């Protein structure tokens, strides 16, 4: 899959996500961000959303992220984070790794 096709699929997915979540930041990470993807590589993205106590819990939100992927491309692998984690992450954390090696593809 070429970069323009990936970009189009991610843009479609982002627009879909915005209908269901208060998306703050989406970061492409993994092999596509590092430029060493293969033919069957998944497309790793970190999705940071606003936490809303009146909505779904974490597992339900994660399940919805995956359900919405099926409409676009199953190679997209979203990982859910709450936007609060952007403030409180530790230097050795997974969030730090994503933010330092990834590529921001959406920010609100």
HELIX and SHEET records of a PDB file:
HELIX    1   1 UNK A    3  UNK A   18  1                                  16    
HELIX    2   2 UNK A   31  UNK A   34  1                                   4    
HELIX    3   3 UNK A   58  UNK A   69  1                                  12    
HELIX    4   4 UNK A   85  UNK A   88  1                                   4    
HELIX    5   5 UNK A   94  UNK A  101  1                                   8    
SHEET    1   A 4 UNK A  76  UNK A  82  0                                        
SHEET    2   A 4 UNK A  43  UNK A  49  1                                        
SHEET    3   A 4 UNK A  23  UNK A  29 -1                                        
SHEET    4   A 4 UNK A 103  UNK A 107 -1                                        
END                                                                             
